Amino acid sequence: MATETRLLRLGSINGRTTPIVANIAFLAMAPTRVTLTTDYSREAPTGDGLAGNFPLPPFLTGVTVAEWPVVIPSGTTISVGRYEADALIAAGAATEA
């Protein structure tokens, strides 16, 4: 059985030169805590098929974002969905907290 892949750019690291791309085919929304090992520029999710209703990560719940991207400094521990945690860890941008 083939595994479905639907990629979405969520942000970037390294001065916005390295994209953080997550597979959102099966959204694992359980909050996962990670500690960033580099600055993370979290972008507003956009792309084909998104109607502006893509869920915000838990660390932005209830926060009014005036301007995207939101830059989270290295060393910060944040709570994100499992799909975003996996992407950050795979890119070497975070460790699981």
WOZIKA-V914062 format. One record per residue. N is the residue number from 0. PSI is psi in radians with two decimals (none if undefined). NEAR is the number of other ideal C-beta (glycine too) atoms within 10 Angstrom. Layout:
N_PSI_NEAR, N_PSI_NEAR
This chain:
0_2.31_3, 1_2.54_4, 2_2.26_7, 3_2.47_9, 4_2.20_8, 5_1.86_13, 6_2.48_13, 7_2.25_21, 8_2.17_14, 9_-0.37_25, 10_-2.78_27, 11_2.87_20, 12_3.12_21, 13_0.91_13, 14_0.54_9, 15_0.38_13, 16_-0.36_7, 17_1.97_14, 18_2.58_16, 19_1.96_21, 20_2.21_15, 21_2.58_24, 22_1.98_17, 23_0.33_22, 24_-0.67_12, 25_1.67_10, 26_1.99_16, 27_1.73_14, 28_-0.12_13, 29_2.18_11, 30_2.31_14, 31_2.24_22, 32_2.30_14, 33_2.67_22, 34_2.15_14, 35_2.41_19, 36_-0.01_16, 37_2.86_17, 38_2.46_17, 39_2.10_27, 40_1.78_18, 41_2.09_22, 42_2.85_16, 43_2.17_15, 44_2.21_19, 45_2.83_11, 46_3.07_11, 47_2.31_6, 48_-0.05_7, 49_2.31_12, 50_0.48_5, 51_0.13_7, 52_0.28_6, 53_2.35_15, 54_2.43_12, 55_2.65_16, 56_2.69_21, 57_-0.59_17, 58_-0.23_18, 59_0.02_16, 60_2.22_10, 61_0.05_6, 62_2.30_9, 63_2.05_5, 64_1.98_11, 65_-0.60_6, 66_2.35_6, 67_2.61_13, 68_2.78_15, 69_2.13_18, 70_2.12_11, 71_2.13_19, 72_2.67_9, 73_2.49_13, 74_-0.20_10, 75_2.40_13, 76_2.18_13, 77_2.81_22, 78_2.14_17, 79_2.93_25, 80_2.71_21, 81_-0.67_15, 82_-0.67_21, 83_-0.68_28, 84_-0.80_24, 85_-0.72_18, 86_-0.74_24, 87_-0.76_27, 88_-0.76_15, 89_-0.56_13, 90_-0.07_19, 91_0.33_12, 92_-0.14_21, 93_2.83_29, 94_2.67_13, 95_2.32_11, 96_none_12
